Amino acid sequence: MTTETTDHPGGYQGAIDEFYVASAERLAAHLEAGRSVALLAEGDPLFYSSYMHMHTRLVTRFDAVIVPGVTSVSAASAAVGTPLVTGDEVLSVLPGTLPVAELAQRLADADAAVVMKLGRTYPQVREALSLSGRLDDALYVERASTAGQRVLPAAGVDD
């Protein structure tokens, strides 16, 4: 987990890329030595998960068995006790890192939407929800399915 701030010459992306390259090399050394390696991920390993960065770097050289998990989207839906979509409705999963105007447009156009990667982006996500006319209907779910779970109206969450 990072705060997305760094003094790395390549900025945040350079720092995280360097981290994943070094981590993949360490894992590859164990795999080449014939050891089994397990990587644990919260939620589903191939849905907005850090695991996918290791997977793409190693899967061409080593076999992988992926055990699917419960996505945070499913956990959040269960936390609020509300179906995300029904019938022919389409669910849009959007990263909160999108520019505000683009996120607002996608929210306005969606039958139903889930916004991921809130963290430090919540003020912009809240603005996009407001611009799209969805703020009053939106719910904020934090740490779904854990002891620290919180469910609040999105409009009532402090930045």
Protein Blocks (a to p, Z undefined) as FASTA:
>chain_A
ZZhiafbfnlmmlmmmmmmmmmmmmmmmmmmnopacddddehjfkgopaklmmmmmmmmm
pccdddddddfklmmmmmnopafbgcjbccddddfkbcfklmmmmmmmpmbdcdehklmm
mmmmmmmmmmnopmmmpccdehehiakbccddfklpcZZ
